[in-house]
Amino acid sequence: MTMRETTIDRYWHVRAITEALAAPLHVEDQVVQSMPDVSPTKWHRAHTTWFFETFLLGPAQPRYRAFHPGYAYLFNSYYEAAGPRHARPERGLLSRPTVAEVTEYREHVDRAMTSLIADTRDDVWLDLAPLVELGLNHEQQHQELLLMDIKHVLSVNPLDPAYHESPFPSANPSPVGWVAHEGGLVDIGHDTSDPAAGFAFDNEGPRHSVYLEPFRIADRLVTAGEWMEFIDDGGYRRPELWLSDGWHVVTARGWTAPLYWRSEDDDWTVFTLSGRRTVTASEPVVHVSHYEADAYARWAGSRLPTEFEWEHAARNLPVGGHFLPGSPEEVSLAPMHPTAAPTTDRPGGVPRQAFGDVWEWTSSAYLPYPRFQVAPGAVGEYNGKFMSSQMVLRGGACITPARHLRATYRNFFPPASRWLFGGLRLAASE
């Protein structure tokens, strides 16, 4: 199979996974925007299509006709160089185009993209291939966002509707251990000189050296049961545990527990993509902000790891996760909720749950690596423009596409964000 044939297969597979994720939803589900940070499912499906139309089909095919002249305005997200856009908080006000029309839009662009990949001249293809790969990884990011967002949309419904039905494996609480690292000078980031390293976003490099003081890191994630102890000890009522801005947020918003938790009959329940159920003490706590993670770490007498400590500790671990659909038909089999740590007779042997349960908050601000350069053109707005007022998360969640699970991946969100699948792992200085 040629490289172009492989690319076409991958293109159709990624696009089909997006449609499979939307398939359990009714038309009414796909148009709701439950808060400004959430985008309707319909918008995600259209925006990922807009990306291919705007950055590939338009520039590379002079005769290409856009599916609709107004979609460039409706479905641009934040690319200033690509022109004006519809306000993000008002995406849920768009009853038109309809869900069916968005499907037609996707089909129109898919046919054109298949022709572009198959038929463009070799010299042109060399320039287009990296953009196609970026577009596919961009769509996979929106697959995760689609699930994050629809979970929030369904959660505000008093009926607690389920996105899909999935069993939750039970497990006994696993003891926590600590993995010691001697520190020193370590290499961090994606190695662009290694052909086998595969795709990475621009913010994952350049590879560079960082000096680490000796540290130790917990061998598993903080559990929901441990978080209950934090709540019972007044964690949300003790200002001495919180960063100043964090305390302002927790009091202003009235937080008393992680997002989606509810106290019912002296027990805690949690809303999941499979509906509401009782919180399992052994599962990782999820949907906490950076402020909450930092306060918990302080309460526990520890701290959050830096992103460099985390990457160094995880760099030689096998990468695996729960969201691994080999085909669109297998999407419904994914649990889409973090699971308890595998038991071990040797706590502290190696870090567990590094990939595929929750994104792990670190103490690192989202900043450029040394020698980082923003790419020219509109695609340069992809990551670099957000390197302020955000915190880094590492690892990957139970809804993160498998290709995005790697030690160098840098996720980032504002510190008060909770609707992402964020949790934490503790660290300490030696």
MARMIZA-546120 format. One record per residue (C-alpha): x, y, z. Coordinates in steps of 0.001 Angstrom, whole numbers, plus 500000, padded with zeros to 6 digits. Layout:
! MARMIZA-546120
XYZ
...
! end
This chain:
! MARMIZA-546120
500000500000500000
501388503406499034
501745506287501474
498809508048499845
496587504966500090
497536504646503749
496699508310504294
493294507916502629
492513504910504832
493542506825507928
491552509868506848
488352507860506438
488945505981509695
489344509159511752
486338510784510116
484246507661510697
485153507576514393
483798511120514774
480517510059513185
480376506963515382
480783509162518472
477873511325517331
475697508350516374
474167507687519840
472914511289519982
469548512578518865
469308515708516744
468231517668519822
471356516524521714
473675517806518998
472568521445519103
472744522237522839
475442524476524347
475288524159528140
477977526750528960
480323529053526991
483234526567527107
481085523785525607
480436523527521881
477487521632520387
478256518264518817
477026519624515486
479622522402515706
482495519967516378
481525517916513334
481410521043511174
484528522736512560
486776519724511925
485449519714508360
486078523455508039
489723522810508982
490293520579505934
488344522906503656
490173526039504840
493765524859505171
493925522197502432
491175522218499827
490926525980499360
494669526699498984
495586523514497090
492673523302494644
491915526632492916
488754525156491376
487395523868494672
484014525357495540
483221525751499221
480130523835500305
478567527026501695
480095530538501653
478851531286505188
480408528268506859
483848529892506976
482371532433509395
480259529982511429
482869527288511998
486174529114512421
487189528667516050
490000531111516897
492150531515513764
492496535271513323
494361534849510036
491443532845508631
489005535711509103
486151536728511423
484062534162513274
480799533583515081
481093534224518832
481955531073520774
479312531531523520
476614531768520822
477302528517518968
474276526941520629
471987529575519083
472548528199515583
469576526055514592
470835526265511013
472656524608509394
470801521517510519
472480518329511704
471609516762508337
473202519652506468
476382519273508531
476428515623507485
476193516717503833
479019519186504450
481238516432505836
480460514165502885
481231516950500394
484616517671501964
485442513967502375
485022513364498665
487175516361497823
489861515385500333
490036511854498948
490606513278495469
493180515747496766
495206513065498538
495034510636495613
495586512951492657
497705515956493645
501176516241492112
504052514669494026
505822517969494656
502621519486496043
501865516405498116
505141516809500017
503840520115501373
500291518894501949
501021515620503767
502029517267507092
498884519430506988
496698516368506420
498307514710509428
497779517846511502
494140517956510422
493584514343511463
495178514903514853
493104518066515190
489950516022514555
491004513467517149
491360516285519663
487798517297518852
486630513717519318
487715514057522935
486169517522523164
482926516167521710
482700513647524561
483706516196527210
481090518600525930
478206516183525485
478829514896529002
478308518417530331
475269518910528102
473589515731529375
474600516437532987
472456519579533213
469359517562532314
467461516543535500
466706513171533885
470431512246534011
470332510740530496
473110508368529472
475224508893526363
475733505139526144
475532502109528396
478813500694529646
479732498468532589
482145499780535199
484623497187536415
484927497078540191
488227496761541998
489608496812545499
491511499921546611
495139499613545618
497819500775548062
499855503766546987
503621503636546722
506303506138545816
508802505933542971
512062507747543691
514068509565541017
517562510861541607
517118513879539373
519903515419537345
520018516596533751
517276514938531652
516013515315528092
512453516582527691
510196516884524661
509621515330521258
512699514373519271
512070515614515738
515359514079514566
514048510555515210
511924509303512278
510417506638514523
509154509204517021
506013509815514958
503724512819514967
503796515441517695
502266518891518040
504622521852517802
504346522622521528
505941519245522370
509329520439521181
512079521259520654
513708518535522711
515885520156525356
517637519506528656
516130520246532065
517758519879535480
515610518079538046
516164518022541775
515722514570543374
512005513791543697
509526511018544201
506186510508542524
503150508454543521
502766505186541659
499022505690541143
496410508406540816
494532509963543729
491266508065544227
487694509186544769
487780507609548210
490785509704549181
489012512779547843
486067512014550120
488478512200553077
489585515633551835
485945516748551723
485189515298555169
488186517162556613
486784520473555395
489021520723552333
486624523033550506
486199525258553593
489838525817554598
491391528858552879
494902527955554074
494929525068551577
494140527156548533
495950529472546175
494491532974546455
492733532900543096
491629529327543738
489973530316547019
488206533167545245
486880530741542609
485798528026545067
483872530488547210
482380532451544324
481161529295542580
480216527383545689
482283524297544982
481971521551547613
483007518493545572
484278517555542094
482132518438539104
479306515929538533
479337514725542170
476131514944544194
475514514136547849
472523511802548146
471378510009551329
474790510299553000
476487508930549885
478125510442546826
476911509853543282
478637510906540068
477290511626536608
479109509661533915
478633509199530202
476646506108531175
474391508040533525
474463508687537274
475781506075539703
477368505753543124
480977506890543360
483406503985543606
486076504724546197
488870502960544291
488416504777540960
490520507869540187
488935511161541105
488113513096537936
486699516472536919
488680518529539396
490345521827538525
493995522695538939
493015524772541966
491364521749543592
494251519440542706
496750521888544203
494676522278547391
494367518508547773
498112518041547329
498793520622550021
496254518934552331
497991515590551722
501403517052552646
502658516701549091
502589518706545859
501795518301542187
504662517150539957
506142519521537430
505464518536533845
509168517699533489
509136515371536497
506049513694535104
507536513165531640
510797511857533055
508933509389535283
506704508202532408
509139508186529506
509861504425529541
506384503233530511
504228501265528062
501558503428526486
498004502120526633
494505503279527368
490836502389527345
489641504377524333
491102502162521626
488425501627518966
489908499697516080
486771500400514086
483806502768514375
481668499832515514
483855499414518592
483355502967519874
480389501912522012
482526499301523820
484811501881525453
484039502455529167
484689506234528922
485296506486532659
488564506083534590
489121502743536304
490884501725539490
494628501121539511
495712497554538807
496695495883542052
500326495166542723
502314493358545355
505054495960544986
503674499460545603
506228501968544404
507665499683541729
506682501728538662
504032504405538082
500621502959537241
497768504666535355
500098507058533546
498054506846530346
494383506503529567
492480507251532783
492631510986533542
494653513954532426
497006514713535323
497376518295536475
500960519420536950
502340522496538707
503780523804535431
502479526848533624
501985526343529903
505019528086528402
507139527605525267
510137525325525369
513568526853524606
513950527629520872
510217527151520219
509120528949517061
505542529607516014
504865528192512549
504153530732509802
500600531307508653
497269530556510302
498326527110511565
500868528897513736
497909529938515891
497292526302516807
499177526223520129
501609529083520583
499053531860521078
497690530142524213
500955530132526160
499668532348528954
497357531826531964
497083528071531393
498375525027533271
499807521828531776
498263518382532119
499988515151531152
499072511542530417
495708511204528706
492158510339529700
489756507464529173
488263509396526226
491605510365524642
492252508759521229
495023506185521437
497360508045519060
497437510954521513
498806508902524383
502512509638524668
504862510913527326
505595514199525546
501967515291524961
501204518663526581
497531519318527249
496628522701528725
493617524407530275
492909527412532512
493331526466536191
489617526766537042
488484524324534308
486654521231535531
484684519761532623
487809518175531142
488725514732532467
491331516100534907
492705514308537962
496007514181539790
499012512257541010
501071513407543995
504771514181544082
507277515260546726
510819516540546905
513486514252548366
! end
